């Protein structure tokens, strides 16, 4: 019987979460400037920050914190655009 180490599962989970987040950011940057998508990116980045692997890797944690701050700003800007649609658009 073959057992998978918990750390291997966590690393695979982290890789999938990271890849999915990159895909979402790429979709957004390629013109799908949807407030819901920006919000989902924020949620994904929060999950990455909470992941045990990130807790043990200061460089990754710092990178995800910076990305989270950026995408929270994007998400807020998009939410505000709904209420003020006449303002110019610049998301990234």
Beta strands, then each sheet from edge to edge (+ up, - down):
end
